[in-house]
Amino acid sequence: MEASTFEHKNLQAATFTDVNLAEARFDNVNLSSSQFNNINLRGSKFTDINFSHASIEESCIDGLVIWGMNIRELIEAEWARRKAEVTLD
């Protein structure tokens, strides 16, 4: 299957369910309030995306890149930031 490309799209409140989006490219896309349920995002890349209130549940996100960072790195950075905030309180 050829990788999907989404550029300059308004996909606000879109729902992706049971879809293979491995190696997909999302560039300058509004995904606010969108839902990703049981999809394969392995190796996908997101650039200049609005993710406010978006949800990614029960999906394969290995190798997913958002804002130039691997999703695992982003999650670890966010947990470290939150832990630092709690420590300061």
C-alpha positions in Angstrom: 0.0 0.0 0.0 1.3 3.4 -0.9 1.7 5.9 2.0 -1.0 8.4 2.4 -0.3 12.2 2.3 -2.5 14.9 3.8 -1.4 18.4 3.1 -3.2 21.7 3.9 -6.4 20.0 5.0 -9.0 20.9 7.6 -9.8 17.5 9.2 -11.2 19.0 12.4 -13.3 16.4 14.3 -12.4 13.7 11.8 -12.5 10.1 13.0 -10.0 7.5 11.8 -10.9 3.9 12.8 -9.3 0.6 11.9 -7.1 2.2 9.2 -3.5 1.5 8.1 -1.8 4.9 7.9 1.8 3.5 8.2 4.4 6.0 6.8 1.6 8.6 6.3 2.6 12.2 6.0 0.5 15.0 7.6 1.7 18.5 6.8 -0.2 21.7 7.8 -3.3 19.9 8.8 -6.0 20.8 11.4 -6.7 17.7 13.4 -8.3 19.4 16.4 -10.8 17.2 18.1 -10.0 14.4 15.8 -10.0 10.8 17.0 -7.5 8.0 16.0 -8.9 4.7 17.1 -7.1 1.3 16.4 -5.0 2.6 13.5 -1.4 1.9 12.4 0.6 5.2 12.5 4.0 3.4 12.5 6.6 5.6 10.9 4.2 8.4 10.1 5.2 12.1 10.2 3.2 15.1 11.4 4.4 18.6 10.6 2.7 21.9 11.5 -0.4 20.2 13.0 -3.1 21.5 15.3 -3.7 18.6 17.7 -5.8 20.4 20.3 -8.3 18.0 22.0 -7.2 15.1 19.6 -7.2 11.6 20.8 -5.0 8.6 19.9 -6.2 5.4 21.5 -5.3 1.7 21.0 -3.2 2.6 18.0 0.3 1.5 16.9 2.5 4.6 17.1 6.0 3.1 16.9 8.2 5.4 15.0 5.6 8.2 14.8 7.2 11.6 14.4 5.5 14.8 15.6 7.2 18.2 15.5 10.4 16.5 14.4 10.5 14.3 17.5 9.7 10.7 17.9 6.4 10.4 19.8 8.1 8.4 22.6 10.5 11.3 23.1 7.6 13.7 23.3 5.8 11.6 25.8 8.9 11.3 28.0 9.6 15.0 27.8 6.0 15.8 28.8 6.1 13.4 31.8 9.5 15.0 32.9 7.9 18.5 32.6 4.9 17.4 34.7 7.1 15.7 37.3 9.1 18.9 37.6 5.9 21.0 38.1 4.8 18.7 40.9 8.2 18.8 42.5 8.1 22.6 42.5 4.7 22.7 44.2 
